[in-house]
């Protein structure tokens, strides 16, 4: 199913772009990926940090 289809059936709402929100989310994702590279963490913790935003 495409994003356009989800909009048509009202399962998705079209939102205006927000540069500050995008930058905040991007920084959070980068921070979590960097944290996931910490060698002292368990594999499950690394996985949780790496995929939390997906």
C-alpha positions as CSV (number, residue, x, y, z in Angstrom):
1,X,0.0,0.0,0.0
2,X,1.4,3.4,-0.9
3,X,1.4,6.5,1.2
4,X,-1.1,8.1,-1.2
5,X,-3.5,5.2,-0.7
6,X,-3.2,5.6,3.1
7,X,-4.0,9.3,2.8
8,X,-7.1,8.5,0.6
9,X,-8.5,6.0,3.1
10,X,-7.7,8.4,6.0
11,X,-5.2,6.0,7.7
12,X,-2.5,8.6,7.4
13,X,-2.7,12.4,7.9
14,X,-0.7,14.8,5.8
15,X,1.5,17.0,8.1
16,X,3.4,20.1,7.2
17,X,7.2,19.7,7.3
18,X,8.9,20.9,10.5
19,X,12.7,21.4,10.1
20,X,13.3,21.5,13.9
21,X,11.4,18.3,14.5
22,X,13.3,16.6,11.7
23,X,16.7,17.7,13.0
24,X,15.8,16.6,16.6
25,X,14.7,13.1,15.3
26,X,17.8,12.8,13.2
27,X,20.1,13.8,16.1
28,X,18.3,11.3,18.3
29,X,18.8,8.5,15.7
30,X,22.5,9.3,15.3
31,X,23.0,9.4,19.1
32,X,21.3,6.0,19.4
33,X,23.3,4.4,16.6
34,X,26.5,5.7,18.2
35,X,25.4,4.3,21.6
36,X,24.7,1.0,19.9
37,X,28.4,0.8,19.0
38,X,29.4,0.7,22.7
39,X,31.3,-2.5,23.1
40,X,30.3,-3.0,26.8
41,X,26.5,-3.3,26.0
42,X,24.8,-6.6,25.5
43,X,23.7,-7.6,22.0
44,X,20.0,-7.0,22.9
45,X,20.7,-3.5,24.2
46,X,22.7,-2.7,21.1
47,X,19.8,-4.0,19.0
48,X,17.2,-2.0,20.9
49,X,19.2,1.2,20.6
50,X,19.8,0.7,16.9
51,X,16.2,0.0,15.9
52,X,14.3,2.1,18.3
53,X,13.3,4.8,15.7
54,X,12.4,2.4,12.9
